[in-house]
Amino acid sequence: MKKLKVIKKLLKLRDELMSLFVQREEAITGVLAGLLTKRPAILIGAPGTAKTRLITALAKRINGTVFSIHLDPETDIDQIMGVIDIEAYRRGEYRRISKGYLPDADVVLIHEVFRGSRAVRDLLLDILERGYYKENTELIKIKAVAFYFDTNFISDDVEDQAFLDRCTVRVFVNYVSGDAWKELIEKAILLEKEEEKEVKPVITLEEVKALQRMCRERFYTIPQETKLLNKYFLALAELRNYGIEVSDRMKVRILHVASAISMIYLENEVSLDSVADALRLCVPLNEEQRSVVEQVIMKCQLSTVWENVQALQALRDELKNAISHVQENPSDLTRYEALSKVYKRTLLELKRLPKNPRLIPYVRELMEPLYKAKELIDKASEIFNV
């Protein structure tokens, strides 16, 4: 199987998902990283943020069967692993009829994982740890190429920390910002149309497994990258200084995810940018930690676009400040003029910005204040006839 051909299919998979979902670049990178590393990913966000649709769209494009279940305190192991085979039980064998259940699926999606019982989470933890389940005295390998969980909240129960640590990729999904609502409606219609017809797979399961092998091969080269590792260790030490301790397991898996991201971005080897992206996807457990991770990435200069990021963040803060001044005194023309200057400078800087996909989330942070600034400036032109 030619590597270039498989990589092209990976890019096509990424591009198709990007074309269907608004403001989900990081989430798409996260679920693809979970697929390439064969490590579990958890999507964290409010209901109605397209978490399920994203995984379903991915599964269709790899031609994979999906096992999906919403957990609640009453969900039992039979509903996940399959019911007991009564005929086998009569012969003295303990077996399950697993057709249509988790052991039979190519892609597993567990909804509201923290609402399930402790017994169910312990089962899932065991499967994630070993990749096998036990039937009689036999260990049977789980066939799934990808494990995904979604949740509206992160459990702070100490007993759930082991489970969370095994969820290598953590994707935070928020509502689409106001400036993209029109695009949201357009893409939602595309998704609904897709659900009415059969989707042609982009990549086969065998090709997905080939990508997983390629990802492991790239991961195995990382010990040779001394400069990269030194920067990575510096970032881990800085995170510890901020009170964020990364487990030994996660220290290794972050680099596995970085290997996957470097493939998604068509890099020849794992870059500092991919390590930075992996830190964003693997370390935070809440929005506050996301902010700390971003500070550490900037401080340690892991990102090659960190100067652009800082400039964008400064413009965002300046725009918000100018908007606030206008709202404090809407009859003061000079405040609108100051806002207009910042607005024009922001547009100019956006035109000068290098075309780097890693800058998209930071550009998006500018869009809402930029949209609001334009609204206020247009309103001022009506009020003051300027």
Solvent accessible surface area in square Angstrom, and as a share of the most:
residue,aa,sasa,rsa
1,M,139,0.62
2,K,157,0.66
3,K,118,0.50
4,L,119,0.59
5,K,111,0.47
6,V,1,0.01
7,I,20,0.10
8,K,125,0.53
9,K,53,0.22
10,L,0,0.00
11,L,27,0.13
12,K,108,0.46
13,L,1,0.00
14,R,52,0.19
15,D,71,0.37
16,E,48,0.21
17,L,0,0.00
18,M,56,0.25
19,S,60,0.39
20,L,16,0.08
21,F,11,0.05
22,V,8,0.05
23,Q,30,0.13
24,R,23,0.08
25,E,39,0.18
26,E,50,0.22
27,A,5,0.03
28,I,1,0.00
29,T,10,0.06
30,G,0,0.00
31,V,0,0.00
32,L,0,0.00
33,A,0,0.00
34,G,1,0.01
35,L,1,0.00
36,L,1,0.00
37,T,7,0.04
38,K,85,0.36
39,R,70,0.26
40,P,10,0.07
41,A,0,0.00
42,I,0,0.00
43,L,1,0.00
44,I,12,0.06
45,G,11,0.11
46,A,38,0.30
47,P,88,0.55
48,G,75,0.72
49,T,4,0.02
50,A,36,0.28
51,K,15,0.06
52,T,58,0.34
53,R,75,0.27
54,L,3,0.01
55,I,1,0.01
56,T,53,0.31
57,A,2,0.02
58,L,0,0.00
59,A,1,0.01
60,K,63,0.27
61,R,11,0.04
62,I,0,0.00
63,N,100,0.51
64,G,13,0.12
65,T,79,0.46
66,V,64,0.37
67,F,16,0.06
68,S,57,0.37
69,I,26,0.13
70,H,125,0.56
71,L,6,0.03
72,D,64,0.33
73,P,97,0.61
74,E,146,0.65
75,T,8,0.05
76,D,70,0.36
77,I,56,0.28
78,D,51,0.26
79,Q,86,0.38
80,I,0,0.00
81,M,5,0.02
82,G,0,0.00
83,V,68,0.39
84,I,43,0.22
85,D,36,0.18
86,I,95,0.48
87,E,101,0.45
88,A,1,0.00
89,Y,134,0.51
90,R,176,0.64
91,R,159,0.58
92,G,69,0.67
93,E,60,0.27
94,Y,96,0.37
95,R,80,0.29
96,R,47,0.17
97,I,87,0.44
98,S,30,0.19
99,K,157,0.66
100,G,55,0.53
101,Y,59,0.23
102,L,0,0.00
103,P,13,0.08
104,D,39,0.20
105,A,4,0.03
106,D,11,0.06
107,V,0,0.00
108,V,0,0.00
109,L,3,0.01
110,I,0,0.00
111,H,6,0.03
112,E,22,0.10
113,V,0,0.00
114,F,16,0.07
115,R,114,0.42
116,G,8,0.08
117,S,35,0.23
118,R,80,0.29
119,A,59,0.46
120,V,1,0.01
121,R,18,0.07
122,D,72,0.37
123,L,34,0.17
124,L,1,0.00
125,L,41,0.20
126,D,57,0.29
127,I,4,0.02
128,L,26,0.13
129,E,85,0.38
130,R,110,0.40
131,G,27,0.26
132,Y,82,0.31
133,Y,25,0.09
134,K,128,0.54
135,E,15,0.07
136,N,57,0.29
137,T,128,0.75
138,E,88,0.40
139,L,91,0.45
140,I,48,0.24
141,K,130,0.55
142,I,9,0.05
143,K,95,0.40
144,A,3,0.03
145,V,3,0.02
146,A,1,0.01
147,F,22,0.09
148,Y,0,0.00
149,F,0,0.00
150,D,7,0.03
151,T,0,0.00
152,N,57,0.29
153,F,79,0.33
154,I,43,0.22
155,S,13,0.08
156,D,136,0.71
157,D,61,0.31
158,V,125,0.72
159,E,117,0.53
160,D,2,0.01
161,Q,71,0.32
162,A,44,0.34
163,F,4,0.02
164,L,3,0.01
165,D,24,0.13
166,R,30,0.11
167,C,0,0.00
168,T,0,0.00
169,V,0,0.00
170,R,13,0.05
171,V,0,0.00
172,F,22,0.09
173,V,5,0.03
174,N,87,0.44
175,Y,142,0.54
176,V,17,0.10
177,S,22,0.14
178,G,18,0.17
179,D,48,0.25
180,A,8,0.06
181,W,153,0.54
182,K,153,0.65
183,E,70,0.32
184,L,68,0.34
185,I,101,0.51
186,E,83,0.37
187,K,34,0.15
188,A,30,0.23
189,I,89,0.45
190,L,89,0.44
191,L,11,0.06
192,E,95,0.43
193,K,119,0.50
194,E,13,0.06
195,E,92,0.41
196,E,149,0.67
197,K,136,0.58
198,E,168,0.75
199,V,25,0.14
200,K,173,0.73
201,P,57,0.36
202,V,14,0.08
203,I,2,0.01
204,T,67,0.39
205,L,43,0.22
206,E,100,0.45
207,E,14,0.06
208,V,0,0.00
209,K,76,0.32
210,A,9,0.07
211,L,0,0.00
212,Q,6,0.03
213,R,112,0.41
214,M,28,0.13
215,C,0,0.00
216,R,91,0.33
217,E,86,0.39
218,R,53,0.20
219,F,41,0.17
220,Y,137,0.52
221,T,59,0.34
222,I,5,0.02
223,P,98,0.62
224,Q,138,0.62
225,E,53,0.24
226,T,86,0.50
227,K,172,0.73
228,L,14,0.07
229,L,27,0.14
230,N,88,0.45
231,K,64,0.27
232,Y,2,0.01
233,F,107,0.45
234,L,94,0.47
235,A,0,0.00
236,L,18,0.09
237,A,50,0.39
238,E,24,0.11
239,L,0,0.00
240,R,141,0.51
241,N,117,0.60
242,Y,96,0.37
243,G,67,0.64
244,I,16,0.08
245,E,113,0.51
246,V,11,0.06
247,S,43,0.28
248,D,109,0.57
249,R,76,0.28
250,M,4,0.02
251,K,52,0.22
252,V,83,0.48
253,R,29,0.11
254,I,0,0.00
255,L,17,0.08
256,H,11,0.05
257,V,0,0.00
258,A,0,0.00
259,S,0,0.00
260,A,0,0.00
261,I,0,0.00
262,S,0,0.00
263,M,5,0.02
264,I,1,0.01
265,Y,54,0.20
266,L,107,0.53
267,E,36,0.16
268,N,149,0.76
269,E,104,0.47
270,V,7,0.04
271,S,31,0.20
272,L,48,0.24
273,D,12,0.06
274,S,0,0.00
275,V,0,0.00
276,A,1,0.00
277,D,18,0.09
278,A,0,0.00
279,L,1,0.00
280,R,38,0.14
281,L,4,0.02
282,C,0,0.00
283,V,8,0.05
284,P,1,0.01
285,L,44,0.22
286,N,66,0.34
287,E,92,0.41
288,E,132,0.59
289,Q,42,0.19
290,R,62,0.22
291,S,58,0.38
292,V,21,0.12
293,V,2,0.01
294,E,34,0.15
295,Q,87,0.39
296,V,1,0.00
297,I,0,0.00
298,M,18,0.08
299,K,127,0.54
300,C,7,0.04
301,Q,84,0.37
302,L,0,0.00
303,S,4,0.02
304,T,101,0.59
305,V,12,0.07
306,W,59,0.21
307,E,115,0.51
308,N,44,0.22
309,V,0,0.00
310,Q,81,0.36
311,A,49,0.38
312,L,3,0.02
313,Q,43,0.19
314,A,59,0.46
315,L,11,0.05
316,R,51,0.19
317,D,77,0.40
318,E,66,0.30
319,L,0,0.00
320,K,107,0.45
321,N,81,0.41
322,A,11,0.09
323,I,13,0.07
324,S,46,0.29
325,H,79,0.35
326,V,1,0.00
327,Q,101,0.45
328,E,121,0.54
329,N,54,0.28
330,P,79,0.50
331,S,90,0.58
332,D,39,0.20
333,L,58,0.29
334,T,87,0.51
335,R,74,0.27
336,Y,9,0.04
337,E,87,0.39
338,A,52,0.40
339,L,0,0.00
340,S,22,0.14
341,K,148,0.63
342,V,13,0.07
343,Y,30,0.12
344,K,134,0.57
345,R,102,0.37
346,T,0,0.00
347,L,67,0.33
348,L,84,0.42
349,E,53,0.24
350,L,38,0.19
351,K,171,0.73
352,R,159,0.58
353,L,33,0.17
354,P,66,0.41
355,K,208,0.88
356,N,43,0.22
357,P,72,0.45
358,R,30,0.11
359,L,3,0.02
360,I,71,0.36
361,P,47,0.29
362,Y,17,0.07
363,V,37,0.21
364,R,52,0.19
365,E,77,0.34
366,L,0,0.00
367,M,51,0.23
368,E,85,0.38
369,P,11,0.07
370,L,15,0.07
371,Y,125,0.48
372,K,67,0.28
373,A,0,0.00
374,K,91,0.38
375,E,86,0.39
376,L,18,0.09
377,I,36,0.18
378,D,61,0.31
379,K,111,0.47
380,A,4,0.03
381,S,45,0.29
382,E,132,0.59
383,I,93,0.47
384,F,56,0.23
385,N,136,0.70
386,V,114,0.65
